[in-house]
């Protein structure tokens, strides 16, 4: 229980720092200060700040996945969360598509899609992943399309209405699996 609370405290600290500071500029000391925990505690649970980021993003995405029934719902929930947390995502992705995080985010979404393939869902995307000759490649293509739309939306300062972004991502993803 203590380990879970400590990990959560570090995750919350990182997310709070991302509201005002780009990830590249955040230090382990800043994370520890924000969490009110020692560096030794940090290194007990994480190799470095990138490890913390991966775990924090993984926990965040899993919470969203647990609250959604379909990939369409997941797309809507992800877009809503990105819209609600613009500053944090801007500081996380300020390197754009060249950022090492873009590859990590693409990988995470692809893994989520692949995991959904194991469900009995008849969703178009799940069915396509089940039938695909190379489901892993398809999952990465779909994930890249989703992340590309997110980066485009950010680059356009979120001036495109959320509903339009959601509709575009859904159509694009479904077109890829047809």
C-alpha angles and dihedrals in degrees: 000000000000091000091053092050091047093049090047090050091054091047092050091047091053093048091049092051090049089062089072109013135054114246093242090060096046114101131202088244091057091049091050092047091050091048092044088231135121127259089241089060090050093053091046088067106023137039093213142327091287090059089051090049092051092050093044093049091044091053091046093051092044090054089053093046091051089055096050130073101195140027088251089057089047091053091049092047093048092049090048092050092048090049091049092048102039096142093051094048092045090055091045096049102031088126089064119209089336090065118109086228092066090063090047093050091047090051093049094050091046090053091050091051091048091050090052087057087073092061124092090242119137091205112142093243094047091048091049091051091049092051098040118116087220108023093176092058091047090050090053092047091051092045091049090052091052094047092045090056091049092052091046090051091050092047088054090053092246090286091138110085115257093237090057092050092048092049092048094049092047092049092046094049092046091047089055093055097045 
